[in-house]
Amino acid sequence: MKLLFVCTDNFTRSVIAELCMKDLLRRVNNTSVHVASAGIRAASDIRLYPRALQPRCPIVQ
């Protein structure tokens, strides 16, 4: 199975969702799901999202 998280810029929401899902799948030892993230806007300025440079999952600890 493939799972793609999509948001506007792929700097914050979809990246965090991807990392959280990968962490969850790792914890339950599921290797059959492939997870990725993407953005729909081609011209984005990552400087607007400084916290996105170091994403972490606030839910799964």
PQR file of N, CA, C, O and H, with PARSE charges and radii, in Angstrom:
ATOM      1  N   MET A   1       0.838  -1.165   0.000 -0.4000 1.5000
ATOM      2  CA  MET A   1       0.000   0.000   0.000 -0.0000 2.0000
ATOM      3  C   MET A   1       0.890   1.238   0.000  0.5500 1.7000
ATOM      4  O   MET A   1       1.966   1.244   0.597 -0.5500 1.4000
ATOM      5  N   LYS A   2       0.428   2.278  -0.674 -0.4000 1.5000
ATOM      6  CA  LYS A   2       1.127   3.557  -0.699 -0.0000 2.0000
ATOM      7  C   LYS A   2       0.219   4.620  -0.108  0.5500 1.7000
ATOM      8  O   LYS A   2      -0.981   4.651  -0.380 -0.5500 1.4000
ATOM      9  H   LYS A   2      -0.447   2.273  -1.159  0.4000 1.0000
ATOM     10  N   LEU A   3       0.808   5.496   0.709 -0.4000 1.5000
ATOM     11  CA  LEU A   3       0.065   6.560   1.364 -0.0000 2.0000
ATOM     12  C   LEU A   3       0.786   7.874   1.118  0.5500 1.7000
ATOM     13  O   LEU A   3       1.968   8.004   1.435 -0.5500 1.4000
ATOM     14  H   LEU A   3       1.783   5.471   0.930  0.4000 1.0000
ATOM     15  N   LEU A   4       0.080   8.855   0.552 -0.4000 1.5000
ATOM     16  CA  LEU A   4       0.670  10.154   0.236 -0.0000 2.0000
ATOM     17  C   LEU A   4      -0.083  11.247   0.988  0.5500 1.7000
ATOM     18  O   LEU A   4      -1.297  11.386   0.840 -0.5500 1.4000
ATOM     19  H   LEU A   4      -0.881   8.750   0.294  0.4000 1.0000
ATOM     20  N   PHE A   5       0.641  12.017   1.792 -0.4000 1.5000
ATOM     21  CA  PHE A   5       0.071  13.178   2.474 -0.0000 2.0000
ATOM     22  C   PHE A   5       0.374  14.404   1.619  0.5500 1.7000
ATOM     23  O   PHE A   5       1.519  14.620   1.221 -0.5500 1.4000
ATOM     24  H   PHE A   5       1.627  11.903   1.912  0.4000 1.0000
ATOM     25  N   VAL A   6      -0.655  15.209   1.336 -0.4000 1.5000
ATOM     26  CA  VAL A   6      -0.494  16.368   0.467 -0.0000 2.0000
ATOM     27  C   VAL A   6      -0.986  17.621   1.183  0.5500 1.7000
ATOM     28  O   VAL A   6      -2.044  17.614   1.812 -0.5500 1.4000
ATOM     29  H   VAL A   6      -1.585  15.034   1.659  0.4000 1.0000
ATOM     30  N   CYS A   7      -0.207  18.694   1.081 -0.4000 1.5000
ATOM     31  CA  CYS A   7      -0.653  20.006   1.556 -0.0000 2.0000
ATOM     32  C   CYS A   7      -0.138  21.047   0.562  0.5500 1.7000
ATOM     33  O   CYS A   7       0.339  20.693  -0.516 -0.5500 1.4000
ATOM     34  H   CYS A   7       0.652  18.700   0.570  0.4000 1.0000
ATOM     35  N   THR A   8      -0.230  22.301   0.915 -0.4000 1.5000
ATOM     36  CA  THR A   8       0.133  23.362  -0.019 -0.0000 2.0000
ATOM     37  C   THR A   8       1.620  23.374  -0.349  0.5500 1.7000
ATOM     38  O   THR A   8       1.991  23.330  -1.522 -0.5500 1.4000
ATOM     39  H   THR A   8      -0.618  22.588   1.791  0.4000 1.0000
ATOM     40  N   ASP A   9       2.471  23.431   0.663 -0.4000 1.5000
ATOM     41  CA  ASP A   9       3.900  23.626   0.419 -0.0000 2.0000
ATOM     42  C   ASP A   9       4.791  22.424   0.702  0.5500 1.7000
ATOM     43  O   ASP A   9       5.940  22.408   0.260 -0.5500 1.4000
ATOM     44  H   ASP A   9       2.170  23.467   1.616  0.4000 1.0000
ATOM     45  N   ASN A  10       4.312  21.438   1.408 -0.4000 1.5000
ATOM     46  CA  ASN A  10       5.101  20.280   1.821 -0.0000 2.0000
ATOM     47  C   ASN A  10       6.272  20.687   2.711  0.5500 1.7000
ATOM     48  O   ASN A  10       7.360  20.121   2.610 -0.5500 1.4000
ATOM     49  H   ASN A  10       3.379  21.451   1.767  0.4000 1.0000
ATOM     50  N   PHE A  11       6.046  21.667   3.580 -0.4000 1.5000
ATOM     51  CA  PHE A  11       7.068  22.078   4.539 -0.0000 2.0000
ATOM     52  C   PHE A  11       6.670  21.740   5.964  0.5500 1.7000
ATOM     53  O   PHE A  11       7.542  21.506   6.801 -0.5500 1.4000
ATOM     54  H   PHE A  11       5.161  22.126   3.662  0.4000 1.0000
ATOM     55  N   THR A  12       5.405  21.707   6.256 -0.4000 1.5000
ATOM     56  CA  THR A  12       5.000  21.521   7.646 -0.0000 2.0000
ATOM     57  C   THR A  12       4.008  20.387   7.792  0.5500 1.7000
ATOM     58  O   THR A  12       4.374  19.300   8.240 -0.5500 1.4000
ATOM     59  H   THR A  12       4.697  21.897   5.576  0.4000 1.0000
ATOM     60  N   ARG A  13       2.765  20.617   7.423 -0.4000 1.5000
ATOM     61  CA  ARG A  13       1.693  19.649   7.708 -0.0000 2.0000
ATOM     62  C   ARG A  13       1.934  18.276   7.103  0.5500 1.7000
ATOM     63  O   ARG A  13       1.910  17.274   7.818 -0.5500 1.4000
ATOM     64  H   ARG A  13       2.468  21.500   7.059  0.4000 1.0000
ATOM     65  N   SER A  14       2.162  18.214   5.811 -0.4000 1.5000
ATOM     66  CA  SER A  14       2.319  16.904   5.183 -0.0000 2.0000
ATOM     67  C   SER A  14       3.608  16.219   5.612  0.5500 1.7000
ATOM     68  O   SER A  14       3.647  14.994   5.726 -0.5500 1.4000
ATOM     69  H   SER A  14       2.181  19.028   5.230  0.4000 1.0000
ATOM     70  N   VAL A  15       4.656  16.986   5.848 -0.4000 1.5000
ATOM     71  CA  VAL A  15       5.922  16.403   6.294 -0.0000 2.0000
ATOM     72  C   VAL A  15       5.761  15.803   7.689  0.5500 1.7000
ATOM     73  O   VAL A  15       6.215  14.688   7.944 -0.5500 1.4000
ATOM     74  H   VAL A  15       4.625  17.981   5.755  0.4000 1.0000
ATOM     75  N   ILE A  16       5.117  16.542   8.587 -0.4000 1.5000
ATOM     76  CA  ILE A  16       4.891  16.029   9.943 -0.0000 2.0000
ATOM     77  C   ILE A  16       3.988  14.805   9.905  0.5500 1.7000
ATOM     78  O   ILE A  16       4.231  13.833  10.620 -0.5500 1.4000
ATOM     79  H   ILE A  16       4.749  17.449   8.379  0.4000 1.0000
ATOM     80  N   ALA A  17       2.953  14.844   9.083 -0.4000 1.5000
ATOM     81  CA  ALA A  17       2.071  13.680   8.956 -0.0000 2.0000
ATOM     82  C   ALA A  17       2.847  12.472   8.442  0.5500 1.7000
ATOM     83  O   ALA A  17       2.662  11.359   8.934 -0.5500 1.4000
ATOM     84  H   ALA A  17       2.756  15.634   8.502  0.4000 1.0000
ATOM     85  N   GLU A  18       3.710  12.687   7.459 -0.4000 1.5000
ATOM     86  CA  GLU A  18       4.530  11.598   6.922 -0.0000 2.0000
ATOM     87  C   GLU A  18       5.433  11.006   8.005  0.5500 1.7000
ATOM     88  O   GLU A  18       5.509   9.787   8.161 -0.5500 1.4000
ATOM     89  H   GLU A  18       3.860  13.592   7.060  0.4000 1.0000
ATOM     90  N   LEU A  19       6.111  11.871   8.746 -0.4000 1.5000
ATOM     91  CA  LEU A  19       7.027  11.398   9.782 -0.0000 2.0000
ATOM     92  C   LEU A  19       6.291  10.676  10.907  0.5500 1.7000
ATOM     93  O   LEU A  19       6.771   9.664  11.417 -0.5500 1.4000
ATOM     94  H   LEU A  19       6.049  12.861   8.620  0.4000 1.0000
ATOM     95  N   CYS A  20       5.136  11.190  11.289 -0.4000 1.5000
ATOM     96  CA  CYS A  20       4.339  10.529  12.337 -0.0000 2.0000
ATOM     97  C   CYS A  20       3.880   9.147  11.884  0.5500 1.7000
ATOM     98  O   CYS A  20       3.953   8.179  12.642 -0.5500 1.4000
ATOM     99  H   CYS A  20       4.746  12.012  10.875  0.4000 1.0000
ATOM    100  N   MET A  21       3.407   9.063  10.645 -0.4000 1.5000
ATOM    101  CA  MET A  21       2.931   7.769  10.143 -0.0000 2.0000
ATOM    102  C   MET A  21       4.087   6.784  10.025  0.5500 1.7000
ATOM    103  O   MET A  21       3.940   5.614  10.377 -0.5500 1.4000
ATOM    104  H   MET A  21       3.348   9.848  10.029  0.4000 1.0000
ATOM    105  N   LYS A  22       5.231   7.241   9.535 -0.4000 1.5000
ATOM    106  CA  LYS A  22       6.397   6.355   9.438 -0.0000 2.0000
ATOM    107  C   LYS A  22       6.814   5.860  10.812  0.5500 1.7000
ATOM    108  O   LYS A  22       7.164   4.691  10.976 -0.5500 1.4000
ATOM    109  H   LYS A  22       5.351   8.192   9.248  0.4000 1.0000
ATOM    110  N   ASP A  23       6.778   6.746  11.796 -0.4000 1.5000
ATOM    111  CA  ASP A  23       7.133   6.351  13.151 -0.0000 2.0000
ATOM    112  C   ASP A  23       6.145   5.329  13.690  0.5500 1.7000
ATOM    113  O   ASP A  23       6.545   4.333  14.292 -0.5500 1.4000
ATOM    114  H   ASP A  23       6.494   7.696  11.662  0.4000 1.0000
ATOM    115  N   LEU A  24       4.867   5.568  13.478 -0.4000 1.5000
ATOM    116  CA  LEU A  24       3.841   4.619  13.930 -0.0000 2.0000
ATOM    117  C   LEU A  24       4.005   3.263  13.256  0.5500 1.7000
ATOM    118  O   LEU A  24       3.929   2.228  13.918 -0.5500 1.4000
ATOM    119  H   LEU A  24       4.542   6.377  12.989  0.4000 1.0000
ATOM    120  N   LEU A  25       4.229   3.259  11.952 -0.4000 1.5000
ATOM    121  CA  LEU A  25       4.406   2.001  11.221 -0.0000 2.0000
ATOM    122  C   LEU A  25       5.657   1.261  11.693  0.5500 1.7000
ATOM    123  O   LEU A  25       5.663   0.033  11.778 -0.5500 1.4000
ATOM    124  H   LEU A  25       4.291   4.100  11.414  0.4000 1.0000
ATOM    125  N   ARG A  26       6.706   2.007  11.996 -0.4000 1.5000
ATOM    126  CA  ARG A  26       7.930   1.387  12.518 -0.0000 2.0000
ATOM    127  C   ARG A  26       7.656   0.732  13.874  0.5500 1.7000
ATOM    128  O   ARG A  26       8.122  -0.376  14.143 -0.5500 1.4000
ATOM    129  H   ARG A  26       6.702   3.005  11.926  0.4000 1.0000
ATOM    130  N   ARG A  27       6.904   1.421  14.716 -0.4000 1.5000
ATOM    131  CA  ARG A  27       6.614   0.902  16.055 -0.0000 2.0000
ATOM    132  C   ARG A  27       5.777  -0.378  16.024  0.5500 1.7000
ATOM    133  O   ARG A  27       5.918  -1.235  16.897 -0.5500 1.4000
ATOM    134  H   ARG A  27       6.525   2.321  14.497  0.4000 1.0000
ATOM    135  N   VAL A  28       4.914  -0.506  15.029 -0.4000 1.5000
ATOM    136  CA  VAL A  28       4.090  -1.721  14.929 -0.0000 2.0000
ATOM    137  C   VAL A  28       4.704  -2.726  13.953  0.5500 1.7000
ATOM    138  O   VAL A  28       4.089  -3.739  13.621 -0.5500 1.4000
ATOM    139  H   VAL A  28       4.800   0.190  14.320  0.4000 1.0000
ATOM    140  N   ASN A  29       5.932  -2.430  13.498 -0.4000 1.5000
ATOM    141  CA  ASN A  29       6.681  -3.320  12.614 -0.0000 2.0000
ATOM    142  C   ASN A  29       5.945  -3.608  11.304  0.5500 1.7000
ATOM    143  O   ASN A  29       5.908  -4.747  10.839 -0.5500 1.4000
ATOM    144  H   ASN A  29       6.431  -1.607  13.768  0.4000 1.0000
ATOM    145  N   ASN A  30       5.364  -2.567  10.718 -0.4000 1.5000
ATOM    146  CA  ASN A  30       4.657  -2.696   9.449 -0.0000 2.0000
ATOM    147  C   ASN A  30       5.559  -2.174   8.337  0.5500 1.7000
ATOM    148  O   ASN A  30       5.867  -0.983   8.283 -0.5500 1.4000
ATOM    149  H   ASN A  30       5.394  -1.641  11.095  0.4000 1.0000
ATOM    150  N   THR A  31       5.976  -3.067   7.461 -0.4000 1.5000
ATOM    151  CA  THR A  31       6.837  -2.667   6.350 -0.0000 2.0000
ATOM    152  C   THR A  31       6.108  -2.708   5.007  0.5500 1.7000
ATOM    153  O   THR A  31       6.727  -2.517   3.960 -0.5500 1.4000
ATOM    154  H   THR A  31       5.726  -4.034   7.505  0.4000 1.0000
ATOM    155  N   SER A  32       4.815  -2.953   5.034 -0.4000 1.5000
ATOM    156  CA  SER A  32       4.069  -3.077   3.778 -0.0000 2.0000
ATOM    157  C   SER A  32       3.475  -1.754   3.303  0.5500 1.7000
ATOM    158  O   SER A  32       2.964  -1.683   2.185 -0.5500 1.4000
ATOM    159  H   SER A  32       4.313  -3.108   5.885  0.4000 1.0000
ATOM    160  N   VAL A  33       3.529  -0.707   4.124 -0.4000 1.5000
ATOM    161  CA  VAL A  33       2.978   0.592   3.748 -0.0000 2.0000
ATOM    162  C   VAL A  33       4.127   1.545   3.448  0.5500 1.7000
ATOM    163  O   VAL A  33       5.032   1.715   4.264 -0.5500 1.4000
ATOM    164  H   VAL A  33       3.944  -0.765   5.032  0.4000 1.0000
ATOM    165  N   HIS A  34       4.085   2.166   2.266 -0.4000 1.5000
ATOM    166  CA  HIS A  34       5.099   3.137   1.855 -0.0000 2.0000
ATOM    167  C   HIS A  34       4.484   4.526   1.968  0.5500 1.7000
ATOM    168  O   HIS A  34       3.436   4.795   1.381 -0.5500 1.4000
ATOM    169  H   HIS A  34       3.350   2.028   1.602  0.4000 1.0000
ATOM    170  N   VAL A  35       5.136   5.409   2.724 -0.4000 1.5000
ATOM    171  CA  VAL A  35       4.590   6.727   3.042 -0.0000 2.0000
ATOM    172  C   VAL A  35       5.449   7.819   2.424  0.5500 1.7000
ATOM    173  O   VAL A  35       6.677   7.727   2.420 -0.5500 1.4000
ATOM    174  H   VAL A  35       5.988   5.190   3.201  0.4000 1.0000
ATOM    175  N   ALA A  36       4.797   8.854   1.903 -0.4000 1.5000
ATOM    176  CA  ALA A  36       5.498  10.005   1.333 -0.0000 2.0000
ATOM    177  C   ALA A  36       4.648  11.251   1.553  0.5500 1.7000
ATOM    178  O   ALA A  36       3.499  11.167   1.986 -0.5500 1.4000
ATOM    179  H   ALA A  36       3.799   8.929   1.907  0.4000 1.0000
ATOM    180  N   SER A  37       5.233  12.409   1.248 -0.4000 1.5000
ATOM    181  CA  SER A  37       4.487  13.656   1.325 -0.0000 2.0000
ATOM    182  C   SER A  37       4.811  14.503   0.106  0.5500 1.7000
ATOM    183  O   SER A  37       5.846  14.332  -0.539 -0.5500 1.4000
ATOM    184  H   SER A  37       6.166  12.477   0.896  0.4000 1.0000
ATOM    185  N   ALA A  38       3.895  15.427  -0.195 -0.4000 1.5000
ATOM    186  CA  ALA A  38       4.071  16.275  -1.373 -0.0000 2.0000
ATOM    187  C   ALA A  38       3.345  17.596  -1.161  0.5500 1.7000
ATOM    188  O   ALA A  38       2.483  17.718  -0.291 -0.5500 1.4000
ATOM    189  H   ALA A  38       3.055  15.567   0.329  0.4000 1.0000
ATOM    190  N   GLY A  39       3.714  18.581  -1.976 -0.4000 1.5000
ATOM    191  CA  GLY A  39       3.046  19.877  -1.956 -0.0000 2.0000
ATOM    192  C   GLY A  39       2.486  20.190  -3.327  0.5500 1.7000
ATOM    193  O   GLY A  39       2.995  19.709  -4.339 -0.5500 1.4000
ATOM    194  H   GLY A  39       4.414  18.482  -2.682  0.4000 1.0000
ATOM    195  N   ILE A  40       1.438  20.995  -3.359 -0.4000 1.5000
ATOM    196  CA  ILE A  40       0.810  21.309  -4.639 -0.0000 2.0000
ATOM    197  C   ILE A  40       1.270  22.639  -5.219  0.5500 1.7000
ATOM    198  O   ILE A  40       0.997  22.933  -6.382 -0.5500 1.4000
ATOM    199  H   ILE A  40       1.025  21.386  -2.536  0.4000 1.0000
ATOM    200  N   ARG A  41       1.964  23.445  -4.424 -0.4000 1.5000
ATOM    201  CA  ARG A  41       2.427  24.753  -4.906 -0.0000 2.0000
ATOM    202  C   ARG A  41       3.905  24.648  -5.243  0.5500 1.7000
ATOM    203  O   ARG A  41       4.716  24.288  -4.389 -0.5500 1.4000
ATOM    204  H   ARG A  41       2.186  23.206  -3.479  0.4000 1.0000
ATOM    205  N   ALA A  42       4.254  24.957  -6.470 -0.4000 1.5000
ATOM    206  CA  ALA A  42       5.627  24.765  -6.932 -0.0000 2.0000
ATOM    207  C   ALA A  42       6.592  25.830  -6.398  0.5500 1.7000
ATOM    208  O   ALA A  42       7.728  25.506  -6.054 -0.5500 1.4000
ATOM    209  H   ALA A  42       3.595  25.250  -7.164  0.4000 1.0000
ATOM    210  N   ALA A  43       6.165  27.076  -6.325 -0.4000 1.5000
ATOM    211  CA  ALA A  43       7.057  28.155  -5.909 -0.0000 2.0000
ATOM    212  C   ALA A  43       6.770  28.543  -4.463  0.5500 1.7000
ATOM    213  O   ALA A  43       5.934  29.409  -4.200 -0.5500 1.4000
ATOM    214  H   ALA A  43       5.241  27.339  -6.605  0.4000 1.0000
ATOM    215  N   SER A  44       7.456  27.908  -3.539 -0.4000 1.5000
ATOM    216  CA  SER A  44       7.274  28.188  -2.121 -0.0000 2.0000
ATOM    217  C   SER A  44       8.579  28.681  -1.523  0.5500 1.7000
ATOM    218  O   SER A  44       9.660  28.342  -2.005 -0.5500 1.4000
ATOM    219  H   SER A  44       8.134  27.205  -3.752  0.4000 1.0000
ATOM    220  N   ASP A  45       8.477  29.472  -0.485 -0.4000 1.5000
ATOM    221  CA  ASP A  45       9.649  30.012   0.184 -0.0000 2.0000
ATOM    222  C   ASP A  45       9.768  29.371   1.560  0.5500 1.7000
ATOM    223  O   ASP A  45       9.034  29.731   2.480 -0.5500 1.4000
ATOM    224  H   ASP A  45       7.599  29.748  -0.093  0.4000 1.0000
ATOM    225  N   ILE A  46      10.687  28.425   1.706 -0.4000 1.5000
ATOM    226  CA  ILE A  46      10.819  27.684   2.965 -0.0000 2.0000
ATOM    227  C   ILE A  46      11.234  28.601   4.124  0.5500 1.7000
ATOM    228  O   ILE A  46      11.049  28.233   5.284 -0.5500 1.4000
ATOM    229  H   ILE A  46      11.284  28.132   0.959  0.4000 1.0000
ATOM    230  N   ARG A  47      11.782  29.766   3.841 -0.4000 1.5000
ATOM    231  CA  ARG A  47      12.156  30.689   4.911 -0.0000 2.0000
ATOM    232  C   ARG A  47      10.935  31.150   5.705  0.5500 1.7000
ATOM    233  O   ARG A  47      11.077  31.622   6.833 -0.5500 1.4000
ATOM    234  H   ARG A  47      11.932  30.065   2.899  0.4000 1.0000
ATOM    235  N   LEU A  48       9.739  31.019   5.131 -0.4000 1.5000
ATOM    236  CA  LEU A  48       8.513  31.392   5.831 -0.0000 2.0000
ATOM    237  C   LEU A  48       8.149  30.371   6.901  0.5500 1.7000
ATOM    238  O   LEU A  48       7.294  30.640   7.745 -0.5500 1.4000
ATOM    239  H   LEU A  48       9.623  30.636   4.215  0.4000 1.0000
ATOM    240  N   TYR A  49       8.787  29.201   6.878 -0.4000 1.5000
ATOM    241  CA  TYR A  49       8.463  28.116   7.793 -0.0000 2.0000
ATOM    242  C   TYR A  49       9.722  27.617   8.501  0.5500 1.7000
ATOM    243  O   TYR A  49      10.151  26.493   8.243 -0.5500 1.4000
ATOM    244  H   TYR A  49       9.482  28.983   6.192  0.4000 1.0000
ATOM    245  N   PRO A  50      10.319  28.403   9.370 -0.5600 1.5000
ATOM    246  CA  PRO A  50      11.590  27.998   9.982  0.2800 2.0000
ATOM    247  C   PRO A  50      11.490  26.738  10.826  0.5500 1.7000
ATOM    248  O   PRO A  50      12.459  25.984  10.905 -0.5500 1.4000
ATOM    249  N   ARG A  51      10.354  26.487  11.455 -0.4000 1.5000
ATOM    250  CA  ARG A  51      10.205  25.286  12.283 -0.0000 2.0000
ATOM    251  C   ARG A  51      10.126  24.028  11.429  0.5500 1.7000
ATOM    252  O   ARG A  51      10.373  22.929  11.925 -0.5500 1.4000
ATOM    253  H   ARG A  51       9.567  27.100  11.391  0.4000 1.0000
ATOM    254  N   ALA A  52       9.793  24.172  10.175 -0.4000 1.5000
ATOM    255  CA  ALA A  52       9.678  23.008   9.302 -0.0000 2.0000
ATOM    256  C   ALA A  52      11.032  22.414   8.949  0.5500 1.7000
ATOM    257  O   ALA A  52      11.109  21.289   8.455 -0.5500 1.4000
ATOM    258  H   ALA A  52       9.593  25.065   9.771  0.4000 1.0000
ATOM    259  N   LEU A  53      12.088  23.155   9.198 -0.4000 1.5000
ATOM    260  CA  LEU A  53      13.426  22.647   8.883 -0.0000 2.0000
ATOM    261  C   LEU A  53      13.819  21.502   9.798  0.5500 1.7000
ATOM    262  O   LEU A  53      14.687  20.703   9.447 -0.5500 1.4000
ATOM    263  H   LEU A  53      12.026  24.068   9.599  0.4000 1.0000
ATOM    264  N   GLN A  54      13.189  21.407  10.976 -0.4000 1.5000
ATOM    265  CA  GLN A  54      13.474  20.330  11.911 -0.0000 2.0000
ATOM    266  C   GLN A  54      12.153  19.704  12.366  0.5500 1.7000
ATOM    267  O   GLN A  54      11.783  19.832  13.533 -0.5500 1.4000
ATOM    268  H   GLN A  54      12.484  22.056  11.261  0.4000 1.0000
ATOM    269  N   PRO A  55      11.438  19.028  11.457 -0.5600 1.5000
ATOM    270  CA  PRO A  55      10.130  18.460  11.831  0.2800 2.0000
ATOM    271  C   PRO A  55      10.260  17.338  12.833  0.5500 1.7000
ATOM    272  O   PRO A  55      11.213  16.560  12.799 -0.5500 1.4000
ATOM    273  N   ARG A  56       9.294  17.264  13.720 -0.4000 1.5000
ATOM    274  CA  ARG A  56       9.220  16.157  14.674 -0.0000 2.0000
ATOM    275  C   ARG A  56       7.754  15.883  14.932  0.5500 1.7000
ATOM    276  O   ARG A  56       6.897  16.738  14.710 -0.5500 1.4000
ATOM    277  H   ARG A  56       8.519  17.896  13.747  0.4000 1.0000
ATOM    278  N   CYS A  57       7.488  14.709  15.394 -0.4000 1.5000
ATOM    279  CA  CYS A  57       6.119  14.298  15.618 -0.0000 2.0000
ATOM    280  C   CYS A  57       5.704  14.612  17.056  0.5500 1.7000
ATOM    281  O   CYS A  57       6.208  13.987  17.990 -0.5500 1.4000
ATOM    282  H   CYS A  57       8.184  14.015  15.574  0.4000 1.0000
ATOM    283  N   PRO A  58       4.791  15.574  17.247 -0.5600 1.5000
ATOM    284  CA  PRO A  58       4.386  15.921  18.609  0.2800 2.0000
ATOM    285  C   PRO A  58       3.407  14.933  19.217  0.5500 1.7000
ATOM    286  O   PRO A  58       3.176  14.960  20.426 -0.5500 1.4000
ATOM    287  N   ILE A  59       2.833  14.071  18.412 -0.4000 1.5000
ATOM    288  CA  ILE A  59       1.799  13.156  18.897 -0.0000 2.0000
ATOM    289  C   ILE A  59       2.392  11.835  19.357  0.5500 1.7000
ATOM    290  O   ILE A  59       2.074  11.356  20.446 -0.5500 1.4000
ATOM    291  H   ILE A  59       3.020  14.049  17.430  0.4000 1.0000
ATOM    292  N   VAL A  60       3.244  11.248  18.543 -0.4000 1.5000
ATOM    293  CA  VAL A  60       3.815   9.932  18.838 -0.0000 2.0000
ATOM    294  C   VAL A  60       5.123  10.130  19.582  0.5500 1.7000
ATOM    295  O   VAL A  60       6.057  10.729  19.049 -0.5500 1.4000
ATOM    296  H   VAL A  60       3.502  11.637  17.659  0.4000 1.0000
ATOM    297  N   GLN A  61       5.198   9.636  20.802 -0.4000 1.5000
ATOM    298  CA  GLN A  61       6.418   9.813  21.586 -0.0000 2.0000
ATOM    299  C   GLN A  61       6.925   8.519  22.138  0.5500 1.7000
ATOM    300  O   GLN A  61       7.947   8.497  22.823 -0.5500 1.4000
ATOM    301  H   GLN A  61       4.439   9.149  21.236  0.4000 1.0000
TER
END
